Amino acid sequence: MAIFQMDKDKLLELEPTTFANAGYTERNDLQRLLKPQIEIIAPDTLIISEEFGEWEASRRRIDLLGIDKNANLVVIELKRTEDGGHMELQAIRYAAMVSTLTFDAAVKAFELYLASTGVMSGAHEKILEFLDWEEPDEDHFAQDVRIILAAAEFSREITTSVLWLNDHGLDVKCIRLRPYKDGGRLLIDVQQVIPLPEAEAYQIRIREKKVVERAARTQDRDLTRYNVTAGAETYSNLPKRRAIYKVIRHLCDDGVAPEAIRDVLHWKGNALRSVDGELDAESFQKSFAAELIAQGNLPDIHRWFIAEDELIRANGKTFAVTKMWGTKTAESIDSLLERFPGHDISYEEDTT
């Protein structure tokens, strides 16, 4: 397709060009110009970091990292090349690596980003204001990672890969930034090519259907919260996943082997997943994500308690506890307390 200028006598085709020929680079030009106007390619997104790379043993950096209104992370990758290179594979790696970002870590990254622009305070408040939250909610922060790829063009390999990824539950958008010459000016035609705009009405209907289905499921969800006492500590008003985590963690800290806990919870085959070696959080997360991908699963490691202070290290392994318990939380806690008595653990429903 082409862009034409309308004259009274005829249509004048604008001359297509490339960013390289026009003398524009990815970081110094595209990235610099887009980040203060990110709504051009990513509406309702707050940029919290540029060249984000808060992980050891890797020099890889995310061009732009943002948060959307649903508190999901947004990985934005920019390329000035004519085919996009291998940006979809790169972005998937980044999405897996950043998926464990906590609210506090996001605030820290945003503080550094704001400082680079001359703003020395307000990161915490700006994120809360953007999300319309009164206080941080870790259980709803970064539950998903969206990917936005922006390039002058996309190869067939990229578009095929992105369509397949979206069909399997990921949220990847391809935005084409095609440059044209207009005399001494450089114009950019911005088009979303995946998902196709022509399918927008259909997609809205599908999303609305899913919203209704989620609302129906929510009515049946068990939203019970618990107070857990473990040793000298009492933890109040915990959501289900956090309550059973506290029980499992106290048992392990009190000498119970994670493998024995897993045996009790045999009905939940992935109650605790392990990686060989007593690893720090970053090393565990990389190994765990690679293992999930090798098994043909999505690298959805955010479904596990995998922060540095949440991992359980024992018997030469590092264990992560699942967050996904369905309706069997109380039943699972009862089974653990029955199998492992004498560890000074009790719990009750929070009625406040």
SERO-4910 file (N, C-alpha, C, O; in steps of 0.05 Angstrom, whole numbers):
BEGIN
 pado doro    nc1    nc2    nc3   cac1   cac2   cac3    cc1    cc2    cc3    oc1    oc2    oc3
  Met    A     17    -24      0      0      0      0     18     25      0     41     24      8
  Ala    A      6     47     -9     21     72    -11      4     95      1    -20     92      5
  Ile    A     17    117      5      4    141     14      6    162     -8     27    166    -20
  Phe    A    -17    175    -13    -18    195    -35    -25    222    -24    -41    225     -5
  Gln    A    -14    242    -37    -22    270    -32    -43    278    -53    -38    274    -77
  Met    A    -65    289    -44    -86    297    -63    -80    325    -75    -77    344    -60
  Asp    A    -79    326   -101    -76    351   -115   -102    355   -131   -118    336   -133
  Lys    A   -107    379   -140   -132    384   -155   -133    368   -181   -154    361   -191
  Asp    A   -110    362   -192   -109    348   -217   -103    319   -216   -111    303   -233
  Lys    A    -89    310   -194    -81    282   -193    -73    275   -165    -69    293   -148
  Leu    A    -69    249   -160    -58    239   -135    -28    236   -138    -19    223   -157
  Leu    A    -14    247   -119     15    245   -120     25    225    -99     20    229    -75
  Glu    A     38    204   -108     47    183    -89     72    193    -74     91    203    -85
  Leu    A     70    190    -47     94    197    -31    115    175    -34    108    152    -37
  Glu    A    140    183    -32    162    165    -37    168    149    -11    174    161      9
  Pro    A    165    122    -12    172    107     12    202    107     16    218    110     -3
  Thr    A    210    105     41    239    105     48    243     86     71    225     72     79
  Thr    A    267     86     82    273     71    106    283     89    128    293    111    122
  Phe    A    281     81    153    291     97    174    322    100    172    333    121    177
  Ala    A    335     79    163    364     80    160    372    101    139    390    117    144
  Asn    A    358    100    116    364    119     95    358    148    103    371    167     94
  Ala    A    338    151    121    331    177    130    348    186    153    346    209    163
  Gly    A    367    169    162    385    176    183    374    174    211    384    188    230
  Tyr    A    354    157    215    342    153    242    351    127    254    352    107    240
  Thr    A    357    127    280    365    103    294    342     94    313    323    109    318
  Glu    A    344     69    323    323     59    341    323     74    367    302     84    375
  Arg    A    346     75    381    347     86    408    346    116    408    331    128    423
  Asn    A    364    128    392    367    157    394    344    173    381    339    196    388
  Asp    A    329    159    364    308    174    350    280    161    355    263    174    368
  Leu    A    275    137    345    249    125    348    241    123    378    220    132    386
  Gln    A    259    112    394    253    108    422    250    135    436    232    139    452
  Arg    A    268    153    430    267    180    443    241    194    436    229    208    453
  Leu    A    232    192    411    208    207    403    182    193    412    162    207    418
  Leu    A    182    167    414    158    153    421    152    153    451    129    154    459
  Lys    A    173    152    468    168    148    497    151    170    509    135    163    527
  Pro    A    153    196    502    135    215    514    107    216    500     89    229    510
  Gln    A    104    201    478     78    199    464     72    170    459     64    163    436
  Ile    A     75    154    479     72    125    475     44    117    467     40     95    456
  Glu    A     24    134    472     -3    128    464     -6    124    434    -25    112    425
  Ile    A     14    133    418     14    129    389     14     99    383      0     90    364
  Ile    A     29     84    398     30     55    393     19     38    416     13     15    412
  Ala    A     16     50    440      7     35    463    -12     53    480     -3     64    500
  Pro    A    -37     55    472    -56     72    488    -59     62    517    -56     38    522
  Asp    A    -64     80    535    -69     74    563    -45     59    575    -49     39    589
  Thr    A    -22     68    569      3     56    580     20     77    593     24     99    582
  Leu    A     31     70    617     49     87    631     77     75    628     82     53    637
  Ile    A     96     90    616    123     81    614    137     84    641    137    106    652
  Ile    A    148     62    651    162     63    677    192     58    675    206     62    695
  Ser    A    202     50    651    230     46    649    238     46    619    223     38    602
  Glu    A    263     55    615    275     54    588    301     38    590    316     42    609
  Glu    A    305     20    571    329      3    572    330    -13    598    351    -14    611
  Phe    A    307    -25    605    305    -40    630    321    -66    628    317    -81    609
  Gly    A    338    -71    648    353    -95    648    362   -103    676    385   -109    681
  Glu    A    343   -103    695    349   -109    723    351   -139    727    336   -150    743
  Trp    A    370   -152    714    375   -180    719    405   -185    715    417   -173    697
  Glu    A    416   -203    731    444   -208    729    450   -229    707    432   -242    697
  Ala    A    475   -230    699    484   -250    680    470   -247    653    468   -266    638
  Ser    A    461   -223    646    448   -218    620    451   -189    613    447   -171    630
  Arg    A    459   -184    589    461   -156    579    437   -147    564    436   -125    553
  Arg    A    416   -164    563    392   -158    548    376   -136    562    375   -135    587
  Arg    A    365   -118    547    350    -96    558    325    -91    542    325    -92    517
  Ile    A    303    -86    556    278    -79    544    278    -50    535    285    -32    550
  Asp    A    270    -45    510    271    -18    500    254      0    518    264     20    529
  Leu    A    229     -6    520    211      9    538    194    -10    554    183    -30    543
  Leu    A    191     -5    579    174    -22    596    152     -5    608    157     17    619
  Gly    A    127    -14    606    105      1    615     85    -15    632     89    -39    636
  Ile    A     65     -2    642     43    -14    656     17     -5    643     15     19    636
  Asp    A     -2    -23    639    -28    -14    629    -48    -10    651    -42    -14    675
  Lys    A    -72     -2    644    -92      5    664   -102    -19    680   -114    -16    701
  Asn    A    -96    -43    670   -103    -67    685    -80    -78    702    -81   -100    712
  Ala    A    -60    -61    705    -36    -68    722    -20    -90    709     -3   -103    722
  Asn    A    -23    -95    683     -6   -113    669     19    -99    659     19    -75    654
  Leu    A     41   -114    658     65   -103    647     63   -102    616     50   -119    604
  Val    A     77    -82    604     77    -80    575    106    -78    566    119    -58    572
  Val    A    115    -98    551    141    -98    539    139    -87    511    125    -97    494
  Ile    A    154    -65    506    153    -52    480    181    -54    466    201    -45    477
  Glu    A    182    -67    443    206    -70    428    205    -55    402    185    -57    387
  Leu    A    225    -40    395    226    -24    371    248    -33    353    271    -39    362
  Lys    A    243    -34    327    263    -40    307    259    -21    283    236    -16    274
  Arg    A    281    -11    272    279      5    248    283    -11    223    281      0    200
  Thr    A    289    -37    226    294    -54    203    269    -59    186    247    -53    195
  Glu    A    273    -69    162    250    -74    144    236   -100    148    215   -105    136
  Asp    A    246   -117    166    233   -143    170    228   -149    200    216   -169    206
  Gly    A    238   -132    218    234   -136    246    254   -155    259    253   -159    284
  Gly    A    272   -167    243    292   -185    254    279   -208    269    261   -221    259
  His    A    289   -214    293    278   -235    310    265   -223    335    268   -233    357
  Met    A    252   -200    332    243   -185    355    222   -200    371    219   -195    395
  Glu    A    206   -217    359    185   -231    374    198   -251    394    188   -254    416
  Leu    A    219   -264    386    233   -283    404    246   -267    426    246   -275    450
  Gln    A    258   -245    419    271   -228    440    250   -218    460    256   -218    484
  Ala    A    227   -209    450    207   -199    468    195   -220    486    189   -215    509
  Ile    A    193   -245    476    183   -267    493    203   -272    516    194   -276    539
  Arg    A    228   -271    510    248   -274    531    245   -252    552    245   -257    576
  Tyr    A    242   -228    543    239   -206    561    214   -209    578    214   -204    602
  Ala    A    192   -217    565    167   -220    580    170   -240    602    160   -236    624
  Ala    A    183   -263    596    187   -283    616    205   -273    639    199   -278    662
  Met    A    226   -258    632    245   -248    652    233   -227    670    240   -225    693
  Val    A    214   -211    659    203   -188    674    177   -196    688    167   -180    703
  Ser    A    167   -220    682    140   -227    692    139   -228    722    117   -228    734
  Thr    A    161   -230    736    162   -233    765    164   -206    779    167   -204    803
  Leu    A    164   -184    763    168   -158    775    146   -152    796    122   -155    790
  Thr    A    154   -143    819    135   -136    840    129   -107    838    141    -91    823
  Phe    A    108    -99    853    101    -70    853    124    -53    863    130    -32    851
  Asp    A    137    -61    884    159    -46    895    182    -44    875    195    -22    873
  Ala    A    188    -65    861    209    -65    841    201    -46    818    218    -32    806
  Ala    A    175    -46    811    166    -28    790    169      2    798    177     19    782
  Val    A    163      7    824    167     34    834    196     42    833    203     65    825
  Lys    A    214     24    840    243     30    839    252     36    811    267     55    806
  Ala    A    243     20    792    250     24    764    239     51    754    253     66    740
  Phe    A    214     57    762    202     83    754    217    107    767    220    128    754
  Glu    A    226    103    791    242    125    804    267    131    788    273    155    784
  Leu    A    280    110    779    304    115    763    298    128    736    312    145    727
  Tyr    A    276    119    724    267    131    699    260    160    702    268    177    686
  Leu    A    245    166    723    237    194    728    262    211    733    264    234    724
  Ala    A    281    200    749    305    215    755    321    222    730    333    243    728
  Ser    A    320    204    710    334    209    685    321    232    669    334    244    652
  Thr    A    296    239    676    282    261    663    282    286    680    271    307    673
  Gly    A    296    284    704    297    307    721    276    308    743    275    327    759
  Val    A    259    288    744    239    286    765    249    268    788    255    245    783
  Met    A    252    279    812    265    264    833    247    251    853    257    239    872
  Ser    A    221    252    850    203    240    869    176    234    856    170    243    834
  Gly    A    159    219    871    131    216    862    125    190    847    103    187    837
  Ala    A    145    172    844    140    148    828    118    131    840    100    122    825
  His    A    119    126    866     98    110    879     71    121    875     52    107    868
  Glu    A     68    147    879     42    160    877     32    161    848      8    157    842
  Lys    A     50    165    829     42    166    801     32    139    791     12    138    776
  Ile    A     44    117    800     35     91    792      7     85    804    -11     76    790
  Leu    A      4     91    829    -22     87    842    -44    104    829    -66     94    824
  Glu    A    -37    128    822    -57    146    809    -64    135    781    -87    135    773
  Phe    A    -44    126    766    -49    115    740    -67     91    741    -85     87    724
  Leu    A    -63     73    761    -78     49    764   -105     54    778   -122     36    780
  Asp    A   -108     78    789   -132     85    804   -134     67    829   -156     57    836
  Trp    A   -111     62    842   -110     46    866   -105     65    890    -92     85    888
  Glu    A   -117     58    913   -111     72    937    -86     63    951    -72     78    964
  Glu    A    -79     37    947    -55     25    958    -46      2    940    -62     -8    924
  Pro    A    -21     -6    942    -11    -28    925    -26    -54    930    -35    -60    952
  Asp    A    -30    -69    909    -44    -95    910    -27   -115    895    -30   -119    871
  Glu    A     -8   -128    909     10   -147    897     -4   -170    883      5   -180    863
  Asp    A    -27   -179    894    -41   -201    883    -53   -195    855    -60   -213    840
  His    A    -56   -169    849    -67   -162    823    -47   -147    805    -54   -138    784
  Phe    A    -22   -144    815     -2   -130    800     14   -149    782     22   -170    792
  Ala    A     17   -142    757     34   -157    738     25   -186    736     41   -204    736
  Gln    A     -1   -190    735    -11   -217    731     -9   -227    702    -12   -251    696
  Asp    A     -2   -209    684      2   -216    656     22   -197    644     27   -175    655
  Val    A     34   -204    622     53   -187    608     44   -185    579     41   -206    565
  Arg    A     39   -161    570     32   -156    542     57   -148    526     76   -137    538
  Ile    A     57   -154    501     80   -148    484     71   -130    460     50   -136    447
  Ile    A     85   -109    455     80    -92    432    106    -91    415    127    -82    425
  Leu    A    104    -99    390    127    -98    372    122    -76    352    101    -75    339
  Ala    A    141    -58    349    138    -36    330    162    -36    311    185    -34    320
  Ala    A    156    -37    285    177    -38    265    167    -27    239    143    -23    235
  Ala    A    186    -21    221    178    -11    194    163    -32    178    145    -26    162
  Glu    A    169    -58    183    155    -80    170    161   -105    186    179   -106    202
  Phe    A    145   -126    181    147   -151    195    149   -174    174    134   -175    155
  Ser    A    168   -191    179    171   -214    161    148   -234    165    134   -232    185
  Arg    A    145   -252    146    125   -272    149    130   -290    173    111   -299    185
  Glu    A    155   -295    179    162   -311    202    151   -298    228    141   -312    245
  Ile    A    154   -272    230    145   -258    254    114   -258    255    103   -265    276
  Thr    A    101   -251    234     72   -250    234     60   -278    240     40   -280    255
  Thr    A     72   -299    228     62   -326    234     66   -333    263     48   -344    276
  Ser    A     89   -326    274     95   -332    302     76   -317    320     66   -328    340
  Val    A     71   -291    315     54   -275    332     25   -285    331     12   -287    352
  Leu    A     15   -292    308    -12   -303    306    -14   -329    322    -35   -333    336
  Trp    A      6   -346    321      6   -371    337      7   -365    366     -8   -377    382
  Leu    A     24   -346    375     26   -339    403      0   -328    414     -9   -336    436
  Asn    A    -13   -311    398    -39   -300    407    -60   -321    408    -77   -321    426
  Asp    A    -59   -340    390    -79   -362    391    -75   -380    415    -93   -395    423
  His    A    -51   -378    427    -46   -395    451    -44   -378    477    -31   -386    496
  Gly    A    -58   -356    476    -62   -342    501    -45   -317    507    -50   -303    526
  Leu    A    -24   -312    490     -8   -288    495    -22   -264    482    -41   -267    466
  Asp    A    -13   -241    490    -24   -216    480     -1   -200    466     13   -186    479
  Val    A      1   -204    440     23   -192    425     11   -175    402     -6   -184    387
  Lys    A     19   -150    400     10   -132    379     34   -124    361     56   -120    371
  Cys    A     29   -123    335     49   -113    317     40    -86    305     18    -84    293
  Ile    A     56    -66    309     50    -39    299     70    -32    278     94    -32    283
  Arg    A     61    -27    254     78    -20    232     83     10    231     64     26    230
  Leu    A    108     18    230    116     46    228    130     50    202    154     45    200
  Arg    A    115     58    181    127     59    154    133     88    147    115    104    146
  Pro    A    159     94    141    166    122    135    163    129    105    167    112     88
  Tyr    A    156    154    101    153    165     74    166    192     72    165    207     91
  Lys    A    177    198     49    187    225     44    166    243     33    150    235     16
  Asp    A    165    267     42    147    288     31    163    314     29    162    331     47
  Gly    A    177    316      7    194    339      4    217    337     25    232    318     25
  Gly    A    219    357     42    239    357     63    229    345     88    244    345    108
  Arg    A    205    334     89    193    323    113    194    292    112    194    280     91
  Leu    A    194    280    136    192    251    139    166    245    153    162    253    176
  Leu    A    148    231    139    122    224    150    123    194    159    137    178    147
  Ile    A    107    187    179    106    159    188     77    150    187     60    163    200
  Asp    A     72    129    173     45    117    173     45     95    195     59     76    193
  Val    A     28     99    215     26     81    238      1     64    235    -21     74    234
  Gln    A      6     38    233    -17     19    228    -13     -5    246      8    -17    248
  Gln    A    -35    -13    260    -35    -38    274    -41    -61    255    -63    -61    243
  Val    A    -23    -79    251    -26   -100    231    -35   -127    244    -47   -144    231
  Ile    A    -28   -131    270    -37   -154    285    -43   -145    313    -27   -133    327
  Pro    A    -68   -150    322    -91   -162    308   -101   -142    287    -99   -118    290
  Leu    A   -113   -153    265   -122   -136    244   -144   -118    253   -163   -126    266
  Pro    A   -143    -92    246   -164    -74    253   -192    -83    243   -212    -77    256
  Glu    A   -192    -96    220   -217   -105    209   -232   -125    227   -256   -129    225
  Ala    A   -217   -138    245   -228   -157    264   -235   -145    290   -243   -159    309
  Glu    A   -233   -118    293   -237   -105    318   -265   -110    330   -267   -116    353
  Ala    A   -285   -107    313   -312   -110    323   -317   -138    334   -329   -142    355
  Tyr    A   -307   -158    319   -309   -186    328   -294   -190    354   -304   -203    373
  Gln    A   -270   -179    356   -254   -182    381   -268   -169    405   -267   -180    427
  Ile    A   -281   -146    400   -295   -133    422   -318   -151    432   -322   -153    456
  Arg    A   -332   -163    413   -354   -181    422   -343   -205    437   -355   -214    457
  Ile    A   -320   -216    429   -308   -238    443   -299   -229    471   -303   -244    490
  Arg    A   -287   -206    473   -278   -196    499   -302   -191    517   -301   -198    541
  Glu    A   -324   -180    506   -348   -175    523   -359   -202    533   -368   -204    555
  Lys    A   -358   -222    515   -368   -248    524   -351   -259    546   -362   -270    566
  Lys    A   -325   -256    544   -307   -266    565   -311   -250    591   -309   -262    613
  Val    A   -317   -224    589   -322   -208    613   -347   -220    628   -347   -223    652
  Val    A   -368   -225    612   -392   -237    624   -386   -264    637   -395   -270    659
  Glu    A   -370   -280    623   -364   -307    634   -347   -304    659   -352   -319    678
  Arg    A   -328   -285    659   -312   -281    683   -329   -271    707   -325   -280    729
  Ala    A   -348   -253    700   -366   -243    721   -382   -266    733   -387   -267    757
  Ala    A   -392   -284    716   -407   -307    725   -390   -325    743   -399   -335    763
  Arg    A   -365   -329    734   -347   -346    751   -341   -332    777   -338   -346    798
  Thr    A   -338   -306    777   -331   -291    801   -353   -295    822   -347   -296    846
  Gln    A   -378   -296    813   -400   -299    832   -397   -326    848   -407   -328    870
  Asp    A   -385   -345    835   -382   -371    848   -355   -375    861   -350   -395    874
  Arg    A   -337   -355    858   -311   -357    870   -312   -355    900   -328   -341    912
  Asp    A   -294   -371    912   -291   -369    942   -271   -347    948   -247   -351    944
  Leu    A   -281   -325    958   -264   -302    964   -257   -301    994   -250   -280   1004
  Thr    A   -261   -323   1008   -255   -324   1036   -226   -316   1042   -208   -324   1027
  Arg    A   -222   -301   1063   -195   -294   1072   -191   -307   1100   -210   -313   1114
  Tyr    A   -165   -311   1106   -158   -326   1130   -139   -310   1148   -123   -294   1139
  Asn    A   -140   -317   1174   -119   -308   1193   -103   -333   1199   -114   -354   1207
  Val    A    -77   -332   1196    -59   -355   1201    -40   -348   1223    -27   -327   1222
  Thr    A    -38   -365   1242    -17   -363   1263      3   -385   1259     -4   -409   1259
  Ala    A     28   -377   1256     50   -397   1252     72   -389   1271     86   -369   1267
  Gly    A     76   -405   1292     95   -399   1312     87   -373   1327     65   -371   1336
  Ala    A    105   -354   1328    100   -330   1343     87   -308   1325     80   -287   1335
  Glu    A     84   -314   1299     73   -295   1280     44   -300   1274     36   -323   1271
  Thr    A     28   -279   1272      0   -280   1263     -3   -263   1238      5   -240   1238
  Tyr    A    -14   -275   1217    -18   -261   1192    -48   -258   1187    -62   -278   1187
  Ser    A    -58   -234   1184    -86   -229   1184    -96   -223   1155    -81   -212   1139
  Asn    A   -121   -230   1151   -135   -223   1126   -120   -231   1101   -117   -216   1082
  Leu    A   -111   -256   1101    -96   -266   1078   -114   -278   1057   -133   -292   1064
  Pro    A   -109   -272   1031   -123   -287   1011   -115   -317   1012    -95   -323   1023
  Lys    A   -131   -334    999   -127   -363   1002    -99   -371    994    -86   -386   1009
  Arg    A    -89   -361    972    -63   -370    963    -41   -363    982    -22   -378    986
  Arg    A    -44   -339    994    -23   -330   1013    -25   -346   1040     -5   -351   1053
  Ala    A    -50   -353   1047    -54   -368   1072    -40   -395   1071    -26   -403   1089
  Ile    A    -45   -410   1049    -33   -437   1048     -3   -434   1044     13   -452   1053
  Tyr    A      6   -413   1030     35   -409   1027     48   -406   1055     69   -418   1060
  Lys    A     36   -390   1072     47   -386   1099     49   -412   1115     68   -417   1129
  Val    A     29   -429   1112     29   -455   1125     52   -472   1115     67   -483   1130
  Ile    A     54   -474   1088     75   -490   1076    103   -479   1084    121   -494   1090
  Arg    A    106   -453   1083    131   -441   1088    140   -446   1117    163   -452   1123
  His    A    121   -444   1136    128   -448   1164    135   -478   1169    154   -483   1184
  Leu    A    121   -496   1156    128   -524   1159    157   -529   1149    172   -543   1162
  Cys    A    163   -518   1126    190   -522   1115    211   -509   1133    232   -521   1138
  Asp    A    206   -485   1142    225   -472   1160    228   -487   1186    248   -485   1200
  Asp    A    207   -503   1193    208   -518   1218    219   -547   1214    217   -563   1232
  Gly    A    230   -552   1190    244   -577   1186    229   -598   1169    240   -619   1164
  Val    A    205   -592   1161    190   -612   1144    201   -610   1115    204   -588   1104
  Ala    A    206   -632   1103    217   -633   1076    195   -624   1056    173   -634   1058
  Pro    A    202   -607   1037    183   -599   1016    171   -623   1001    148   -623    993
  Glu    A    188   -644    997    179   -668    983    156   -682    999    138   -692    987
  Ala    A    158   -681   1026    137   -693   1042    112   -678   1040     90   -689   1040
  Ile    A    114   -652   1039     90   -635   1035     77   -640   1008     52   -642   1006
  Arg    A     94   -643    988     83   -649    961     69   -676    961     49   -679    947
  Asp    A     79   -695    976     66   -721    977     38   -719    989     19   -732    980
  Val    A     35   -703   1010      9   -699   1023    -11   -687   1003    -34   -693   1003
  Leu    A     -1   -668    987    -17   -654    968    -16   -667    941    -15   -653    920
  His    A    -15   -693    940    -11   -708    915    -33   -702    895    -27   -703    871
  Trp    A    -56   -695    904    -78   -688    885    -71   -664    868    -81   -660    846
  Lys    A    -54   -646    879    -45   -622    865    -17   -628    855      3   -621    869
  Gly    A    -15   -640    832     11   -649    822     33   -629    821     56   -636    824
  Asn    A     26   -603    818     46   -582    816     45   -563    840     50   -539    837
  Ala    A     38   -574    863     36   -557    887     63   -543    893     63   -519    899
  Leu    A     84   -558    890    111   -548    893    128   -557    870    129   -581    864
  Arg    A    140   -538    856    158   -545    834    187   -539    842    191   -519    856
  Ser    A    206   -555    834    233   -551    843    252   -550    819    247   -560    797
  Val    A    275   -537    825    298   -536    806    322   -544    822    325   -536    845
  Asp    A    340   -560    810    364   -569    824    382   -545    832    385   -526    816
  Gly    A    393   -546    856    411   -525    865    396   -506    883    372   -500    879
  Glu    A    409   -496    903    397   -475    920    403   -448    908    425   -437    912
  Leu    A    385   -438    892    389   -415    874    377   -390    885    359   -390    902
  Asp    A    388   -367    875    375   -342    881    351   -339    863    347   -355    845
  Ala    A    335   -318    868    310   -315    853    314   -313    823    299   -326    807
  Glu    A    333   -297    815    337   -293    786    345   -319    772    334   -325    751
  Ser    A    364   -333    784    373   -359    771    350   -379    771    347   -393    751
  Phe    A    334   -380    792    312   -398    793    292   -391    771    282   -409    757
  Gln    A    285   -366    769    264   -357    750    272   -364    722    256   -373    706
  Lys    A    298   -360    715    307   -366    688    305   -396    683    296   -405    662
  Ser    A    315   -412    702    315   -441    699    286   -452    697    280   -469    681
  Phe    A    269   -440    714    241   -449    715    227   -443    689    212   -460    678
  Ala    A    230   -418    680    217   -410    654    227   -428    631    211   -436    615
  Ala    A    253   -433    631    264   -450    609    252   -479    611    247   -491    590
  Glu    A    249   -489    635    237   -515    639    208   -516    629    200   -535    616
  Leu    A    193   -495    636    165   -495    627    163   -494    596    147   -508    584
  Ile    A    180   -478    584    180   -476    555    188   -502    542    176   -511    522
  Ala    A    208   -516    554    218   -541    543    196   -562    545    195   -581    529
  Gln    A    178   -560    565    155   -578    568    131   -571    551    110   -584    552
  Gly    A    134   -550    535    112   -541    517     92   -524    531     70   -520    520
  Asn    A     98   -513    554     80   -496    569     87   -467    566    110   -460    559
  Leu    A     68   -449    571     74   -420    571     91   -414    595     88   -426    616
  Pro    A    110   -395    592    127   -388    615    113   -370    635    122   -348    641
  Asp    A     90   -380    646     74   -364    664     83   -367    693     68   -377    710
  Ile    A    108   -359    698    119   -364    725    107   -345    745    111   -348    769
  His    A     91   -325    737     77   -308    756     56   -323    772     45   -312    791
  Arg    A     50   -348    764     30   -364    779     43   -378    803     30   -395    816
  Trp    A     67   -370    810     82   -383    831     93   -362    850     97   -339    842
  Phe    A     98   -370    875    111   -353    894    142   -355    889    154   -375    898
  Ile    A    153   -336    875    181   -339    866    198   -315    871    219   -312    860
  Ala    A    189   -297    889    206   -275    897    229   -286    914    227   -309    924
  Glu    A    250   -270    918    273   -280    933    266   -290    961    276   -311    969
  Asp    A    248   -276    975    240   -284   1002    217   -304   1002    208   -311   1024
  Glu    A    208   -313    979    186   -332    977    195   -360    970    182   -380    977
  Leu    A    219   -362    957    229   -388    950    237   -405    974    245   -393    994
  Ile    A    234   -431    972    242   -449    994    266   -466    984    265   -479    963
  Arg    A    287   -465   1000    312   -479    993    317   -501   1013    319   -496   1037
  Ala    A    319   -526   1003    323   -549   1020    333   -572   1004    325   -575    981
  Asn    A    349   -589   1016    358   -614   1004    371   -610    977    368   -626    959
  Gly    A    386   -588    974    400   -583    949    382   -574    926    391   -575    903
  Lys    A    358   -566    932    339   -557    911    327   -530    920    328   -522    943
  Thr    A    314   -517    900    299   -493    905    270   -498    897    265   -506    874
  Phe    A    251   -493    915    223   -499    910    207   -473    908    212   -454    922
  Ala    A    187   -474    891    167   -452    889    139   -465    894    133   -487    885
  Val    A    123   -450    909     96   -459    916     76   -446    896     78   -422    890
  Thr    A     57   -462    887     38   -452    868     19   -432    881     14   -433    905
  Lys    A      8   -414    865    -13   -395    874    -41   -405    867    -61   -393    875
  Met    A    -43   -427    851    -68   -435    840    -79   -459    856    -69   -482    852
  Trp    A    -99   -454    873   -109   -475    891   -139   -481    887   -150   -500    898
  Gly    A   -153   -466    870   -181   -472    866   -197   -470    891   -195   -451    906
  Thr    A   -214   -490    896   -232   -489    919   -222   -507    942   -237   -511    962
  Lys    A   -198   -517    940   -188   -536    960   -168   -525    980   -152   -540    991
  Thr    A   -168   -499    984   -149   -487   1002   -151   -497   1031   -132   -508   1042
  Ala    A   -175   -494   1042   -179   -503   1070   -175   -533   1073   -162   -542   1092
  Glu    A   -184   -548   1054   -180   -577   1054   -150   -584   1054   -142   -602   1068
  Ser    A   -135   -569   1038   -106   -574   1036    -92   -567   1062    -74   -582   1071
  Ile    A   -100   -544   1074    -87   -536   1099    -94   -557   1121    -76   -565   1136
  Asp    A   -119   -566   1122   -127   -587   1142   -110   -612   1138   -102   -624   1158
  Ser    A   -105   -620   1113    -90   -644   1108    -61   -641   1118    -50   -660   1129
  Leu    A    -50   -618   1114    -22   -613   1123    -21   -612   1154     -2   -624   1165
  Leu    A    -40   -599   1167    -39   -598   1196    -44   -625   1209    -33   -631   1230
  Glu    A    -60   -642   1195    -65   -669   1206    -40   -686   1202    -33   -702   1220
  Arg    A    -27   -684   1179     -3   -700   1174     21   -691   1190     38   -707   1197
  Phe    A     23   -664   1195     47   -653   1208     38   -637   1233     39   -613   1233
  Pro    A     29   -652   1254     21   -638   1279     45   -628   1294     68   -636   1289
  Gly    A     40   -611   1314     62   -603   1332     80   -581   1321    102   -577   1331
  His    A     70   -566   1301     87   -544   1290     75   -517   1296     82   -497   1284
  Asp    A     56   -516   1315     46   -491   1325     33   -474   1303     40   -451   1300
  Ile    A     16   -487   1288      2   -473   1266    -28   -475   1270    -39   -497   1277
  Ser    A    -42   -453   1267    -72   -453   1267    -81   -432   1247    -66   -414   1239
  Tyr    A   -107   -435   1240   -118   -416   1221   -148   -414   1226   -161   -432   1238
  Glu    A   -160   -392   1217   -188   -387   1219   -197   -368   1197   -180   -353   1186
  Glu    A   -222   -369   1190   -232   -350   1171   -232   -322   1183   -239   -318   1206
  Asp    A   -225   -302   1166   -225   -275   1175   -254   -264   1170   -263   -264   1147
  Thr    A   -267   -255   1190   -295   -246   1188   -298   -216   1188   -320   -205   1189
  Thr    A   -275   -201   1188   -277   -172   1189   -285   -161   1162   -287   -136   1159
***
